[in-house]
Amino acid sequence: MSQHERPTGIFSDIHAEEGQVRATLLHDPTVEGLDMAIYMDGSGSMSEEYEYKKDYQFDKKGGLWRWLTGKHVQVLPNQVEPQVHWMLEYLATKDRNGLLRVAYWACGNGGEIEVVGELKGIDVKTYKFPGPERMGEKTLLQPAIQDYITYLETQVAEGAKQGCAVFITDGVLSDADAVKSYSRQIAAQITSGALPRTNFVLVGVGDEVDEEQLEDICHQEYPGIGHLWCHRIAEEITEVAQLVAVLVDETMTVAAGGTVYDDEGKVIKVYEARLPAVLEFAVPEGCQSFTLEVSGQRYTQIIPDEHHGDDEH
């Protein structure tokens, strides 16, 4: 990419193809004040995913003694750990202070939360995720949402201006009606200004997930807000991190709204309710730049010429 085509200002990535532009905003935590959290399913059905596998290999050099003393055993990461490491590393770049609240949910009686802590996105390889101390008997999501809202309320006093919590589950929710009821309550609090703008990301893993149930929760719209929830289904636990990254980028609220202009000052896109992290819009033929107006500020970006050197413009 040549110098004039590189992203500038608030943009981290620009892609243009056949008149369609995809612009990714560079998240500035000092401006946005986003506070993120990851909640991992702690129900009993997840026990296998949290299990650390042992690789038994006979050590010819050490002989029988090394084999008997267990020095030949290599403990492999469980299936969840690499995914959480990846998410922590990625999502910390979106968070206002680079610290993410991490917890197990659906523990114990199904409604208990076991908080791991506020973890940094750096040195993620040092974190272990063996699962909760008490695997859950059922899957209650409402207490986990409430835990995050309580946490977010404390963070508002420290500069949080919006929230986003990621919930990962591998089964059927035991309290879908309570989740919908509580979501309505949260939406009302956001509308009244009692809570900052908040989004929830719900990722189901495996074929035991009731996708209709997740869709019922996520398709609910609330006056003045739209959707609170978004969801996806991952076939395997190894797909979770990538899905979460996509969903967060798609649903992130960067500002209350914004307007995109072409290089002649004509409006080509209006975001009324919210400004997503990834902007997609069409530009007229020959347009060489666009301008994004947010909260009275204007940011102009040169559009990369995909055909530079091949065609004349």
N, C-alpha and C positions, 0 to 999 in steps of 0.2 A: 504494500500500500504506500503510495507516495505521500510526502509530507502534507500536502494540501488536503488529502483525503482522510487524514487521521482524525479520530474523535477529539473534540475539544470541549472545554467547559464542563457541562454536566453530563456529557455523553461518554459512555465507555465502549460502545461498539456500534458501528453503522454498516448496514448492508443494503445494497440497492440492486434490483433486478427487474427489468422490463417495466419501469415506472412505479414499482412497489418498493417502499422504503421500510426497513425494520431498524429502529433505533432503540438501543438499550441505554437507560439512564444510569449514570454513575451515582450510586447511593452515597449520600453524605450523612453519616450518622449524627453529626453535630447539628445538622439542620432538621433532619427527619425525626430523630428521637425514637427510632424503632426499638422495641424490646421483644426479643424472641425467646421461645421455649420449645423444647422437645419432650414429648411424653411417650414413653415406650410401653407397650402392652405387657403387663405383668401377670396375666392370667395363666392358669395351669397349662393351657394348650400351647403356650409358647416355650415350655420347659426344654424341648429338644433343641430349639434355636439358640437357647442360652447355654447349652451344654458345651463344655470344652472337650474336644476330642483328643485322645492320646495316640500318638504314632509310635508303635512298638517296633524297634529295630535292633537286631542283635549286633552288638559291637564286637567285631572280630579282634580288635586290638586289645580291648579290655577283658575279653573272655567272659566266663561264666560269672565272675564276681561283679563286674560292672552291670551285667544283665540282671542279677539278683538284687543289687542295690538300687536299681531303677534309673541309673544314669544314662541308660539307653533310650529313655522315654522322652519324646518331644511333644509338648502340649501345643496344640494348634488353636488359633483363635476360633471363638464360636461364630455363628452366622450373623449375629446382630452387631458385634463389635466393629467390624470394618465399615458397616453402613453408618453407624453413629459417628465414628471418626470422620468419615467423609462429610456428613451433614454438619457436624460441629465446625469443621474447617471452612466449609462454604458459607453457612448461615451466619457465622461470626462476622463475616465481611459486611453483612447487612445490619447487624446489631449496633446500637448507639455506642456501646462501650466494649464490644467484642466478647461479652460474657453471655452465655446462654443458660437459662434455667433448664436443668435436665432432671427428669423424674420418671419413675415407674408408676403406672396407674393400673387399676383393676387388680390390686393386690389384696391379700387377706380375704375378707368377706366379699371382695369384688369392688368395694368402694373406697379402699384405702390407697393412700398415696405414699410412696417412699421416695423422698427427694434425694437425688444424688448430689446436687449442689449447683452453683453457678460456675460453669466451666469455660475456660478460655478456648478459643479456636486454634491456638498454637500449641505445639507439643501434644497433639491429640493422641499420639501413639502411647503415651504414658497412662491413658485412662483405660480402665477395665470395666466391662459391663457384663457381669456374671448373672444378671437377673436379680429380682427382688429377694429379700429374705423370706417372705411369705408369698408364694404364688397364689393368685386369686382363684376363688371358687366360681365366680361369674364375671361378667364384663360390664361394669357400670361407668359410663363416660361422664355423666353430669358432675360427679365429685371432682374429676380431673379438670373440667372446665372451670369449676368454681375455684379450685386451687390456683389456676392461672390468673383468673380475674382478681383474686385477693392479692396475689403477687404483683400484678400490674398496677393496682391501686397504690401500693407502696412505692412503686417505681416512678409514678407520675410526679411525686414530690421531688424526685431526683432528676427529672428532666425527660422522662418518657412521654412521647407525644402520640404514639400509636403502638399497637401490639399485634403480634402474630404468634399463634401457638400451633405446633404440629403434633398430631396424635396418630400413632401407628397401632393398628389392631389386626388380629388374624381370625377374628370370630364374629358372631352375631352379638350386637349390643343388647343388653338386658334392660335398658331404660331409655329406649328411643323417644317415648312420649315426654319423659322428663327433660331430655336433651332439647327437644323442640320448644317446650315451655320455657326453659331457662334461656334459650336463644332469643326468644321474644322479649324476655326481661332485659337481656343484655342490649338488644337493639334499641329498646326504649331508653336505656341509660346513655347510650351513645348519642341518640337524637337529642336528649335533654342536656348533653354536655357533661354528665356525671362521669362518663367514661370516654377515653380517647377512641378514635377509630380503631377497630380490632377485626382481624380476620382469622379464621380457623381453617387449617388444612388437615384433612382426614384421609389417611392412606390405608387401604385394606390389603392384606397379604394372604394369598392362597385361595383355594376353592371353597373354604368354609365361610367366607365372608358373604353376607347378604347384601348384594349390591343395590337391590331395590330399597332396602332400608337406608343405606347411605344416600342414595339419590333423593329420597323423601326428605331427609334432613337438609341436604345441600341445596335443593332446589327452592327452598323457602325464600321468599323475598320480603323485605321489611321496608315500610314507608321511609323515604328519605335516605335509605342506605343501600337497598338492593340486596345482594347476597352477602351473608356472613361467612358461609362455608363453601369450600370446594373439595372435591375428592377424586381419587383415582384408585384403581385396583392393580396391584402388582402380583404377577403369578408366583414369583419367588421373592424371598427376603432380600436377595442380592440386587433386586431392581429398585428397592425403596429409595435410596439416596438420590438417584437421578430423578425419580418422579417428584420427590419433595422439592428439589431445586427448580424444576420446571413449574410446579404449582406456585411456589413462592414468587417466582419472577412474574408469573401471569397475574397473580392476585394482589401483589404489593401495591399499596396506596402510597404514592410519593407526595402527592399534594391534593388539594380539594378539587382541582380541575385545571384545564389548560387549553390553549388554542395554538394550532399549527398553521403557519403562513408559508406560501411559496416565495420565491425570490422577487416577485412583483408585489408582494404585500397582500395577496388574496388569501382568504381563509380556505384551507383545504381539509381541516379536521378540527372538531371541537369535542373535548372531553368535559362533559358537564358535571357528572357526579364525582368522578375521581380520575386521577392521572395514574395509569398503570406503569409498572417499571419498564415494560417493553411496548414501545409505540409502533403501530403499523398503519401506514397510510399510503395513498397514491399521490404522485406528483405529476403535473402536466409535462408533456414532452419538451425537452430542452431545459427543464428546471435544473439549476446547478446548486441550489442551496435551499434550506428551509429554516424557519425561525419558530422556536417554541416560546410562547409567552406563559409564564406561571407567576401568579401573585404580583403582577405588575412588572416583573422582570422579563427581559427578552434574551434568548440564547440562540445564536445563529450557527449553523453547521453546514459545511460544504458536503455535498452528496458525492460519494465515491463513484467514479466512472468505471463501471464494470467492463466496458468495451474499449477502454483507453488503449490506443495503439492499433485497434482493429478497424474501428469505424471513425468517420468524421462526424463531429457534432457542431 
